[in-house]
């Protein structure tokens, strides 16, 4: 949250990935995936519960560092699952 550059392999424990059908995040939202900072690809087919086809989705990411404070939510991204 202080804009200090991070080295993911050293500084981060994991990323929280949030995927929703609405473009807003809320404090009570739970991540749909926990991803290692060493992974740079998330396979949507591996998510549980599975995502529905023909839907626009919005996603947000938060970084969870090894030592402390969780980051703010990222800017919203969007994708369509055909």
C-alpha positions in Angstrom: 0.0 0.0 0.0 3.0 2.4 0.2 3.9 1.8 -3.5 7.3 0.2 -2.6 8.3 -2.1 -5.5 8.1 -5.8 -4.4 10.0 -8.8 -5.6 7.2 -11.4 -5.6 9.4 -14.4 -4.9 11.0 -12.8 -1.9 8.3 -10.4 -0.5 5.0 -12.0 -1.2 3.3 -15.0 0.5 0.5 -15.2 -2.1 -2.1 -13.4 -4.2 -5.8 -13.4 -3.5 -7.9 -13.5 -6.7 -11.5 -12.3 -6.6 -13.8 -13.0 -9.6 -17.3 -11.6 -9.6 -20.2 -10.7 -11.9 -20.3 -7.2 -10.5 -17.5 -4.5 -10.9 -17.4 -3.6 -7.2 -15.6 -5.4 -4.4 -16.8 -5.5 -0.9 -15.0 -6.1 2.4 -16.9 -9.3 2.9 -16.0 -10.8 -0.5 -13.9 -14.0 -0.3 -11.2 -14.9 -2.8 -12.0 -17.5 -5.4 -8.3 -18.5 -5.6 -5.1 -18.2 -3.6 -2.1 -18.1 -6.0 1.6 -18.4 -5.4 3.7 -15.4 -6.5 5.7 -17.8 -8.6 2.7 -18.6 -10.8 1.9 -16.2 -13.6 -1.0 -18.1 -15.2 -4.4 -18.9 -13.6 -6.4 -21.6 -15.3 -10.1 -20.7 -15.1 -11.0 -24.4 -15.5 -9.3 -25.1 -12.2 -11.5 -22.8 -10.2 -14.1 -24.1 -7.8 -16.9 -23.4 -8.0 -16.6 -23.4 -11.8 -17.4 -20.2 -13.7 -20.4 -20.1 -16.1 -20.0 -19.7 -19.8 -21.5 -16.8 -21.6 -20.9 -14.4 -18.7 -18.9 -11.2 -18.3 -16.7 -11.4 -15.2 -14.7 -8.8 -13.2 -11.6 -9.6 -11.3 -9.5 -8.0 -8.6 -6.3 -9.1 -7.0 -4.7 -8.4 -3.6 -1.1 -9.1 -2.6 -0.4 -10.7 0.7 3.1 -10.1 1.8 5.3 -12.3 3.9 5.5 -9.6 6.6 2.2 -8.0 7.3 -0.3 -5.7 5.7 -2.4 -6.9 2.8 -2.5 -4.6 -0.2 -5.5 -2.7 -1.4 -7.5 -4.2 -4.2 -6.1 -3.9 -7.7 -7.9 -1.9 -10.4 -10.8 -3.9 -11.8 -10.1 -6.1 -14.8 -12.8 -7.8 -17.0 -13.1 -10.9 -19.2 -15.8 -12.8 -21.0 -16.0 -16.5 -20.7 -17.3 -17.8 -24.0 
